[in-house]
Amino acid sequence: MISEQTVNTVKYVLITAAKNEESFIENTIQSVLNQTIKPERWVIVSDGSTDQTNNIVEQYSSKNKFIEFIALPPTKERNFGSKVNALNRALKKLEGMEFDFIGNLDADLTLDNRYYENVINRFHANPKLGVAGGIVLDCFDNKITPQNISLNTVAGGIQVFRKQCFEKIGYYLPFKYGGEDAYMETSARMMGWEVQTLTDLKVLHHRPTGTGMGSLSKANLRNGKMFYTLGYSPIFFLVRCLYRILDKPILIGSTLNIIGYLWAFFTNEKSPASDAFINFVRSEQRERLKSLLPFNKKRTVVKTSRMIKI
C-alpha cells in the first residue's frame, strides 16, 4: 500500500478527449473527484461537442482548479484524427509539469474511488511496469460483461503510463481508423516496458465499444481497417476473427472485420507507424500463435469469467 508520505508526494495527471458525452461525462468527473488520490491536473478537451458536454465540464472546472477545460470548435464529422489532435492538445498543456504518472481516461467510464491509488501501488511494486490499467466491464443492455483482452495489454480508455515510459514514446500518432492506444502500449513493450491489465481492478464502461462514431456494423468494418494499419499479419488477423466469431453480432462482426482488412489491403491504406513498429507487432503475433499450438510446452491457459481474447 502507498504510505501516507507517498500519498502526499505522488503526482499523476489525466487527459480526456470528449465528443458529445453529455450522458456519461458527469459520472466520469464525479468518479475522479471521489478518488483517494486526486490528479495534479486533469485536462479535458471537448472535440467539437455540440450537446451539453461543454456546459457540464465548465461547471466542474470552475469549481475544481485541477480540472482544465479546452473546447475545440465543431467539425463536420468525428474521426480518430480529431481525437488524437484533442489528446495531443491536452498533452501540450502538461508540458513542463512535474508528475510521476499520466493516464488517458475516456469520458464514458466510472471508477472505484481507490482506483488510481491501487494502480499507482502496482507501479511502485514493479519498476519494470510501464503501462497498466484495470479490466473494463461493459454495462449496457441490462448486463455487466467483462471486455475480453489479453493480459499484456490495457484498454485504451484507462491506460496509465509511468512518466519515463510515456516520454520515450512521445505524442499520439493519428491513425485514420483508430488504434492510437494500441500504438502507445505496443511501443512501450517494444522499448522493454511491461504492460499489464490488472484484473482485480474493475472499471465500468457505459457505452458499447466503437459506437461513438456510428453503428456497431460500421465499427466492425472500421476495426478491420484499423488492424491493417496497425500492421497485423494476415494469418494472425484471420485467427483472431475466427476466435471471435461468436461475438455479437455473431459471425457478422468477424466477417465485417475481414472485409475492412481486405479493403485496406487492396487500397494500399498507409500506416503512420514505422516499419520497425510493424515488424515488432508481427513478431509478437508469431509468438502468440506459437503459444496456441497444442505441443508447445510453454502454452498456458488463463481462465476468467469470460474468455480472454487474442
N, C-alpha and C positions, 0 to 999 in steps of 0.2 A: 504494500500500500504506500501511497505517497505520504511523506511526513508533512507535518504542519508547516515546517520551514519551506519544503519544496512547493507546497500549495501556494505559498506567498511569493515564490520566485519564478515558478514555471510560467512560461508565456506561450500562448498559441493564438493564432489568428484564423479567421474563416473568410471564405469568399463564396458568394452565391450569385448565379445568373438566373433571373426570374422572368418569365414571359407569361402574362395573363394567368397568374396563380392566385386570384382572389379567393378561391375556395379552400386553399390549403396553407398559404404562406403565414397567416396569423398564428396557426397552431405550431408551425415550424419556429417562428420567432419566440413564442411562449416557451417552447421546449428548450431553447437556448438560454432564455432568461432564467430558467429554473435550474441550470447546470450548477453543480457544486463548485466547479471552476469555470468562471466565465471567460470568454475570449478577450484578449487585449484590444483587438479591433475586429469588427465584422463588416466587410464591405459588401453591400448588396447592390447589384446592378440590374435595373429593370431594362430588359432587352426589348424596348419599344412596346411595353404593355399598353393595351387600350381599355382594360377593365379597371377595377378598383385597386389593383395591386399597388400602384404608386401611392395612393392615399393611405392605404393600410401601413405600408412601410414607413412613410413620412411621419405618421402618428407615433410610431415606436422610436424612430431615430431622433425625434425631437425631445424625447424623454430619457433616452439612453445614449450617453455620449460615446460609448464604444461602437455604436452602430452608425456606419457612414453609408449614405444612400446616393446612388447615381442613377438618374433617369435618362436613358438614351431615347432619341426620337423614334416613333413608329416606322416600321418598314413594311413593304407590300406583303411580304411573306416571311415566315420564320424559316430559318435554316441553321445548320450547325456551324457555319462560318460566323454567323452573327453571335451565336452563343459563345464561341471561342473568343471573339472580339470582346464580349462582355466580361468574360473571365480574365482576360489579359488587361482590360481596363481596371479591374479590381486589383490585380497584381501590381499595376503601376502605382496605385495608391499606397501600397505597402512597402515600396522601396525605401530603404533607409531605416525601417523599423527593426527593433530588436525583438526576436521571438525564437522559440525552440521548435515549434511545430506549426504546420499550416494545413487546414482542412478545406476541402471543397464540399459544400453542403447543398443538396438540391432543396428546392422550395416546396416540395410536397412530402417531406419526411417529418416524423416526430421521434424524439429520443428520450430515453430514460434520463432522469436528472443527474445520474452519475456517469453518463456515457463517456464524456471526454476525459473525466478523471480516470476511468478504467482503461481507456485506450492509451493514455499517457503512461499509466502504470506498466503496460506491456512494453512500451518503448524503453522505459527505464530498465526493465528486466532483460531486454535483449538489445545490445548495442548494434547488432547487425540488421535489425529491423528498420526498413526504410519507408514502407507503406503499410498501413493497417486500417482496419475498419470492421464493423460488426456484420452480422448476417441480416439481410433485408427480408422482412415479412410483408408480402403484398396483402393489403387489407381493402378488398372491394368485393362486390357481388356477395356480400354477407359471408365471406370466407377469409381466413387468415392462412396464407400459403407461403412457406419459405421459398425464396428465389433459389434456383439451382445454380451453383457457382463453384468453380474449382477452389480449393483451399489456399492456393498460392496466387490468388487474385482477389481484388476488392471491388465491389460495386462502385461505379464512378461517383455517384451522388453522396458517398460517405467516406471517400478516401481521405486519410490523414497522412501527411508526409513529415518525416524528420527534415528539418530545415536543410541540413547538409546534403541530403538526397535530392530534395526539390531543386536546390540551387544548381546542382550538376546537370539536371535535366533541362531547366530553363522554362521558357514560356510554353503555353499550349500551342500545338500545331493545328491549323484549320483543315481538318478532314471534312470533305464535302458532305459525306453521308454519316458523320458521327464517328465515334471511336477515339476521340481525343483523350478520354480517360484510360482506355486500353493502351494507348501510346505511352502515357505517362508511367503507368505501372510496369509495362514491359521494358521501358527504358531503364527503370530502376533495377529490375532483375539483370538487365544487360550490363549494368555497371557494378554488379556484385551484391546489391542490396537484397534482403529478404522481403517478400510481400506476403501478407497473411490476412485471411479472413478470420475474425475472432468469433467463433460460432456461439459462444456463450453471451455475447452482447447483441441484443435484438434492436432493430431499427424498423419502425413501421412506415410503410410506403402506401400512399393513399390514391395512387392513380396507376393504371396499367402501364408497364414499361413501354416506352416508344410511341405512345399515343398522343403525346403533347403536340405533335406536328401532323396529325392525320389519323386515319383509321388503322386498326391492327393489321389489316392486309397490306396497306402501304408501308407500315413499319417493318413487316417481314420482308417485303420486296427490297426496301432500303437496307435492311440488315445484310442481305446478300452482297449488295454493292459495297457496304462498309467493310465486310470481312475481306473482300477482294483488295480494297485499297490499303488494308492493314497488312497485307502480304500473306494471308492464309494460303497454304498449299492446297491444290485441288483435292488430293486424296484425304487430307485431314478434314477439309471442309465437308466433303461428302460423308465421311464417317460421322461427323458432328451432326449433320442433318438427319441421318438415319437414327442416331442416338436420341434425337429429339422428336421423332416422327409422331409420337403420341401427345406432344404438347398441343394445347389449343391455339388456333384451330387445327384439329387433328389432321395430319397429312398435308393439309393446305399450307400451313405455316412453313414446313420444311420445303415444300415444292416452290413456294414463292421465294424463299431464301436462295434456292438453287437457280431460279430464273434470274434473280437480281445479280447473283455472282456471274452467271454466264453473260448477262447483258454487259456488265462492267468489263469482262474479259474480251468480248468481241468488239466493244467500242474502244478498247485500249485505254480505259479510265486510268488517269495518272494518280499516283500517290505522293503526298508531300514527305513521306518518310524516306530515309536514306536506304541505300542498298544494304548497308551493314545491319540496319534495323530489321529489314525484311529477312535477311539471311538468319538473324538470330531467332526471329519468330518461327521460321521453318525448322530450325534445328531443335527448338523446344518441342515443336509439334511432332517431329520424328521420334523424340524420346518418349513422348506421351503415347504415341501409337505403339511403340515397342512395349511399354508398360502394360498394355492391354492384352498382349499375347499370352495365352494360357501357359506356355512353357517358360515364361520369364520368371526367374527366381525372385526378382525384386518387385514383382507385381503385388500391389496392395489393394485391398478393397475397403473403402470407407463407407460405413453405414450411417445414415442420418434419417431424420423423419421423412425425407424425400431424397431421391437420387441426386447426387452431386453431378452436375453436368460438365461436359468437356467443351 
